[in-house]
Amino acid sequence: MTATAQTAAAQTAPPRRSLTVLDARTRRRNAAEARFRLFGLMAIAVGIAALFILLASVLANGAGSFRQTFLFLDVHLDEKVLDKSGTRDPEVMNKVTTIGYGKIVDAALKDAIAKNGIAIEGLTDKDVSDMISKEAAALVRDRVLADPTLVGQTIAVKVLANGRIDGYLKGRVTMDSAERDSNVSPNQLRLADAMIEKGLLVKSFNWGFITGPDASELRPEAAGLGIAILGSAYMMLVVLVLSLPIGVAASIYLEEFAPKNRFTDLIEVNIANLAAVPSIVFGILGLAIFINFAGLPQSAPIVGGLVLTLMTLPTIIIATRAALKAVPPSIRDAALGVGASKMQAVLHHVLPLAMPGILTGTIIGLAQALGETAPLLLIGMVAFVRDYPAAPPEGFFDPAAALPVQVYNWTQRADPAFVERASGAIIVLLVFLMVMNAVAILLRRRFERRW
């Protein structure tokens, strides 16, 4: 090759690039990657901010439901009113209604006001009586009927204040709003201020919100979650007992034993489709089969548990099959190679290794079922229930409520105190979900350490 040809080839050859010097194309690629990472961080930040805003809103609105305003009174249980016969027979004393006990509680409040020298201009007897919750008379009545020997004595009682008075201590009711509210008067709020100074009116932790039953619209201060918590626990027990063995057995068969043909492909497609079906469809199915056809009672945990089991099964099956697929095929081959049968290889080796994923999927399915509302509304769980269900198995057939349905019920009521109660119920529901997820994490780690 001549010198002229070599010079021409050198001029047409691409310039050499150094690995230590970034060219324009590399800089553009690095900038695009940096922008992608920035967008990802921004998305995470927005999600976390939205979560904190949501939690802060729920906590701000619902924290007050765990603290309630109480009146501390010395109530004289007048024998002439509660037991005219003097026999202390509970059957005879049971004829005295809450109206009679209400008069005794009202008299105790008036005596306390007089003894502490509280005087409010323009205060009427009705204003004084309305300071006390309608639930107070029932609480005193239950206590007396449980121990008739208290009649004739003066006992110290802790009774609920009216919902508007409780709202005043929590900042929900003001003097201006009281002038426009027929359920409370400014004189009552002035009386509440004076009673707070004397220690007769105190805001303390409200165990009744967690353990008590629901209350009517006239007694929002007495509404509780006891029956709803018990009903949700019963339903989750039914779902766990039915969905876990059925879901795991179906997954093992489909993944390990079922032949690969069009029939099994059809089953897999239908399982995936059922996981995406709206929950209200399962409620319609439960109403048609379990209530109209099988004749099971409405608003019973057994019906709610059966409906939620149908809804949870696809989730558990999909999660269990994914956990079984994640087990290396060498585990199966090694077990079969040393003489184990197919069933022994699955039960003794594959299933224990897949157990963390199975438990995680099961608890996620239970958590999803715990928060469902639409299917429970269709089977009558929206009913107003005051009596606690009995212990299992009878309690599975007794009327009960559920936590998400209780939240829905309270948001439909007019009194602002029920909105606070609904947010408090959401907090309890979130605590349940956090506990269930914590249990899933602990179980998964325990099984992972074992293998």
Phi, psi and omega in degrees: 000134181283167180295326180293319179294320179296321180294320179294321179293321179294326181288328182274344181290144179293146180293147178286141181251140179264140178289341182269351181245123181280128175271181184294321181294318179294320179296322178294319179295317178295323178294322178295319178295320178296319178295321179296316177297321179296317178298321178297315178296322178295320179296317178296318180297318179296318179297316179294320179297317178297320178296316180295322178296317178297311180296320179297320178296315180295316180295320180295322181277331188256347182297329181294337181291341179274354175235133185229156180270129182237152173254133177255113186230154170258107187258125175270119181274089186293123181294328182294336181264319189266332182210078182296330181286335181075013182272344184059028178278120181301328180293323178287318181291338181293343180287341178283122183275179179293344178295316178295319178292327178296322178296323180292318180293319177299317179297322178296320178294318178297319178296320180295321178295318181292318182296327181270005176066033180271126180225120179242123182294132178084002181285129181255167177297326178294322177299320179293315182295323182286354175291336186260142177293148176296343180282341186298316181298321179294322179295316179294321179297315179298322180293320180290317180294331177287333180218085183298342181292348179288341182299134182095350180258168173251118185243151176272127182233155177239107186243158181285141171277163178300151183299326178290323177293319175298320177295329177293318179290337180263002178085005181277336180242136179234172177298321180295315180291330179294329178292337180256001185253124180284348182268355180206152180235157176302328178297324177294322179292323176294321176297321178298319177299317180293322180290328176295319179296326181273356179081014179275338183238116187225142175259122182219177183296140186250093177292335180297335178294328181271324187255342186278163176278176178289162180230166181286174181294341180276351184227061181296332181292342182260358183290135182224174185251007187305309182291322180294319178295317180294319179296319178294321178296317178298316180295319179295327177294317178296316180298317181295315183294326183268314189285324183296304180294321180293315181295317180292317180297316179296321180293318179298318181295312183295325185272326189250331189240332186291139176290150180272099179216187184293328181295313179292327175297321178295320178296316180297319178296319180292324177296316178296323179290322179296328179294339181257000181289136177302143186296332181294334177295320177295327176296319177296320178297316179295322178297320183286319187270305190281330183260304183288322183268308183280342177078020177288152184290147175288158176058030180254142179300331181295320179290315177299320179294321179293318179296315180292332175295315178300323182285330185274333184306312180301321179297315181293320181296315181296315180294321181291320178295321177296321178293323178291322178294331182287345178287128183300140178299336180298331178297315179295315182297320180294318180295317179292329181292333180266010172104004179286148175283171179299317179295318178296321179297321181287311186287324186268340186233307185289312183298314177299323179291330180272356186301319178304315179293324179295315180295320179297313178297322180295314182290326174297319177296319178295320179296321177296318180293326181297328183266004182282140181239314188304311181295330180287329177295324183287335181262012172091012179289356180279356183296149177279116185239128179250339184263136179289140175292152181288176178290154178299150003272349181298325183296338178295339183253001177274153177297141180205170176248184177218153185302308181296325178291324177296321175299315179299316180300314184291328179288344179271354182267153191281327186294132180300336179297332179287333175296318175298319178297320180297317178294323176296322177294325176297321178299315178298318179296319178295323177297318177301315181295320178295320178296317180296319178291324176296320177297320179298318180295317181296316180295320180297317179293324180295315180289328178292325178289332181290328182251000000 
